[in-house]
Amino acid sequence: MAGILRGDVVWADLNPTVGHEQSESRPVLVLSNDVFNDRSGTVIAVALTSIEPRAGFPLTFELSNESLPKKSWVKISQIRTLSVDRIGRKIARISPENLEQVVAGLNEIIGG
């Protein structure tokens, strides 16, 4: 599926889930690069929430000055590979600086 770009915030159907995984239809931030998204049939993404989390960076990152309908936090620890069949419409695109911060948080979690 062409058109899903790194840094896009899109709707995704995350069901079915198990345990503490984020569920339902919710916004996700696409982290995988454009060529991967276009050719693999999947995207690598992290879930967003509009509920202010208790955990701070690196587990969550507040998106600031973005064209999102609500104040939002990236749940960096909620990373998933999703089929493009789960992806819905685009909501927004985050800044390269915010994308860099999210990737830095992910690197802290996984020990990069």
C-alpha positions in Angstrom: 0.0 0.0 0.0 1.7 3.2 -1.2 1.3 6.4 0.7 2.1 5.3 4.3 5.1 7.4 5.3 7.4 7.5 8.3 6.1 10.1 10.8 2.5 9.7 9.7 -0.1 9.4 12.5 -2.8 7.0 11.1 -5.8 5.2 12.5 -5.2 1.5 13.0 -7.3 -1.5 14.2 -5.2 -3.1 16.9 -7.6 -6.0 17.7 -7.2 -8.8 18.6 -4.9 -8.1 21.5 -3.5 -10.1 24.5 -2.7 -8.9 28.0 -1.6 -5.3 28.3 -1.4 -4.5 24.6 -3.2 -1.4 23.4 -6.5 -2.4 21.8 -9.3 -1.1 19.7 -9.1 1.4 16.8 -6.6 4.1 17.8 -4.0 6.4 16.3 -0.5 5.0 15.8 2.7 6.7 14.7 4.5 5.0 11.8 8.2 4.5 12.6 9.3 2.3 9.7 10.8 3.9 6.6 8.9 4.6 3.5 10.4 1.9 1.3 9.7 -0.8 4.0 6.1 0.5 4.3 5.6 0.4 0.5 7.1 -3.0 -0.2 6.6 -5.2 2.9 2.8 -5.1 3.3 3.4 -4.1 7.0 4.4 -1.0 9.0 6.2 -0.7 12.3 4.2 1.7 14.6 3.7 2.8 18.2 0.3 3.5 19.8 -0.9 6.9 20.8 -3.1 7.9 23.7 -5.0 11.0 24.7 -4.9 10.0 28.4 -2.0 11.6 30.2 0.2 8.7 31.3 1.9 8.3 34.7 5.1 7.0 33.1 7.4 9.6 31.6 10.1 9.4 28.9 11.3 7.0 27.6 8.1 5.0 28.0 5.9 7.9 26.8 6.5 11.1 24.8 4.1 14.1 24.6 3.6 15.3 21.1 3.6 19.1 21.1 2.5 21.6 18.5 1.2 18.9 16.2 -1.9 18.9 14.0 -3.7 16.3 16.1 -7.3 16.8 17.3 -6.4 16.1 20.9 -3.3 16.4 23.2 -1.5 13.1 22.6 1.3 11.0 24.0 3.2 8.3 22.1 3.3 5.0 24.1 6.9 4.2 23.0 6.8 0.8 24.7 3.7 -0.2 22.6 5.5 -1.0 19.4 3.9 -3.3 16.8 4.3 -4.6 13.3 1.0 -4.1 11.6 -0.4 -5.3 8.3 -1.3 -2.4 6.1 -4.8 -4.0 6.0 -5.1 -2.7 9.6 -4.3 0.9 8.6 -7.0 3.5 8.1 -6.9 7.2 7.2 -4.1 9.6 8.0 -4.7 11.9 10.9 -1.5 14.0 10.9 2.2 14.1 10.4 4.7 14.8 13.3 7.8 16.9 13.0 11.2 15.3 12.3 12.3 16.5 15.7 9.5 14.7 17.6 10.1 11.6 15.5 13.8 11.7 16.5 12.8 11.9 20.2 10.4 8.9 19.9 13.2 6.9 18.3 15.6 8.0 21.0 13.1 6.8 23.6 12.8 3.4 21.9 16.6 3.1 21.8 16.7 3.7 25.6 14.1 1.0 26.2 15.7 -1.6 24.0 19.3 -0.7 25.0 20.5 1.0 21.8 
